Amino acid sequence: MTWGPIVWCIVGEMYPTRYRAKCMALATASNWIWNFLISFFTPFITAAIDYRYGYVFAGCCALAAATVYFFVLESQGRSLEEIDTMYVLGVKPWKSSKWRAEDAGGLVNTDEITFTPGARGIRKAPGRDMTTGQQVEILPPPTAQHGITDVSGTGLVPESSGARGHHA
């Protein structure tokens, strides 16, 4: 039993759109490294513990099954935006097969969310709290006071700074 190509489906769906390429690159590199390590050390391990090496793999499969049950959302028949919303809203993986976007108040675009002060939570930028739906105060646009300046003259804050863009 192996993850085979299934892991690539999960990796392709679980990261937010703006981070997906970098995260998939890290996941791919990690996969290659672990594949190399397993293939390199298998002859030495089987020489030392013989058939009991199969028990190690059985334990890994059991751990993988528990990981899937407790941490991987059901994504069959869902769009990437729905999966992204499920992660943002903290849907429990074992309840994810019954989750519906309409019941949660619609989809959340991660490009439209901001951190609350102190980065202890997140909220939608248009001014509605994602969990309660109540109107909240919108954060002021970043300024030089926050250490963010516009050197391009366009009035836009670079997205790579981690701040939302705005027009002056």
WOQUI-V448138 format. One record per backbone hydrogen bond with DSSP energy under -0.5 kcal/mol. CO is the residue of the C=O (numbers start at 1). NH is the residue of the N-H. E is the energy in kcal/mol with one decimal. If there is no record, write none. Layout:
# WOQUI-V448138
CO&NH&E + CO&NH&E
This chain:
# WOQUI-V448138
3&6&-1.9 + 4&7&-0.6 + 5&8&-0.8 + 5&9&-1.0 + 6&9&-0.6 + 6&10&-2.0 + 7&11&-2.7 + 8&12&-1.8 + 9&13&-0.8 + 10&13&-0.9 + 10&14&-1.8 + 11&15&-0.6 + 16&19&-1.5 + 16&20&-1.2 + 17&20&-0.6 + 19&23&-2.6 + 20&24&-2.7 + 21&25&-1.9 + 22&26&-2.1 + 23&27&-2.6 + 24&28&-2.6 + 25&29&-2.4 + 26&30&-2.6 + 27&31&-2.4 + 28&32&-2.4 + 29&33&-2.4 + 30&34&-2.7 + 31&35&-2.5 + 32&36&-2.3 + 33&37&-2.7 + 34&38&-2.6 + 35&39&-2.3 + 36&40&-2.7 + 37&41&-2.5 + 38&42&-1.7 + 39&43&-0.5 + 41&45&-2.5 + 42&46&-3.0 + 43&47&-1.6 + 44&48&-1.2 + 45&49&-3.0 + 46&50&-1.7 + 49&52&-1.7 + 50&53&-1.6 + 51&54&-2.0 + 52&55&-0.8 + 52&56&-1.0 + 53&57&-1.7 + 54&58&-2.3 + 55&59&-2.5 + 56&60&-2.1 + 57&61&-2.3 + 58&62&-2.2 + 59&63&-2.4 + 60&64&-2.4 + 61&65&-2.3 + 62&66&-2.0 + 63&67&-2.3 + 64&68&-2.6 + 65&69&-2.2 + 66&70&-2.4 + 67&71&-2.3 + 68&72&-1.5 + 71&73&-0.5 + 73&75&-0.6 + 75&78&-1.9 + 79&83&-2.1 + 80&84&-2.6 + 81&85&-2.3 + 82&86&-2.2 + 83&87&-2.0 + 84&88&-2.4 + 85&89&-2.7 + 86&90&-0.6 + 86&91&-2.5 + 87&90&-0.6 + 92&95&-1.9 + 92&96&-0.6 + 93&96&-0.9 + 95&98&-1.1 + 96&99&-0.7 + 100&104&-0.9 + 101&106&-2.9 + 102&105&-1.0 + 108&110&-0.7 + 109&112&-2.7 + 110&113&-0.9 + 112&125&-4.9 + 114&123&-2.5 + 116&119&-2.6 + 117&120&-0.6 + 121&116&-2.6 + 123&114&-3.2 + 124&127&-1.2 + 127&136&-3.0 + 128&124&-1.3 + 129&133&-2.0 + 134&129&-2.7 + 143&146&-1.3 + 143&148&-1.9 + 144&147&-1.6 + 147&149&-0.5 + 149&151&-0.8 + 158&161&-1.4 + 158&163&-0.6 + 159&162&-1.9
